[in-house]
């Protein structure tokens, strides 16, 4: 069974500032500041190419990052669930 | 109200109304030399009222009210009227200030650049700022530092210094007796004595400064300092701000810019003499 397809909140609804080890994402819609670590900024960047399921997101990430796809999928899936709760991604 | 006192502290004007004369007289004495609100119009109002009508005379008990009120705040005795006024002013700032990002921090200035110190209660930020203010720095405030989102400048808020417990004797040996208010015993925060900042702090309170160093002091440990990353500083300062969320994107911009531009150190110290030396050393090293 195919997994859920996600889309990111439009980039215009977010402010993203990379600090040292963590990044800040200000969500204009909710007014909430999220302090996030890798791979969250990378997931949001990958979704800027359009909506995608976990497999497709990992394929996009693998194009620019060295990763084991089999190991990466459950990690990315878990982060997507968190991002969905935070309101930064939604199921398409 | 029957009695009132108007004052401007940094860029913020207050009107303190009181059902009793005593707190207003004490405020006028301690805030001698401070200007009134710009144009005579206060930004915030504090009212010191009897908790119940008869409590104006019978075992007088002060309820702190104003533009913004905490519904379950415990009333204070009339002897603690000065403390009630200060708490009321802090409360208006904490709940109502929208022009500046409010940081629960002390601040001092040298050569147009500001040193911010923040930390938990008892960390020593207030005492250190008060001492530095007597030793060549300009005292900008011991409770709130006001960061202006548009400019990134820090505005002074040099209200009375609220000295607690051991810090009282320390400052009594540094400053003239006429700058001190009555010693308030057995308050919810222990013994408190208010001290008026020195004339320079009052005369220059309208002059903002550019933040140049942020310190997170911690009293009671062996002397040590460690660099802090921007993200750690960001998280600590959101916790130290009462209005970060209320300011929305302006607050995000102001704080994220501050933590990227200004170096920060966590500083442990065993005594104030050591702390003052560490401040001077870190300032020379980092605030250039």
Interface residues (C-beta under 8 A of the other chain):
Chain A: X15 X17 X19 X20 X21 X22 X24 X26 X28 X31 X33 X35
Chain B: X229 X230 X231 X234 X235 X238 X244 X245 X248 X249 X252 X256 X259 X260
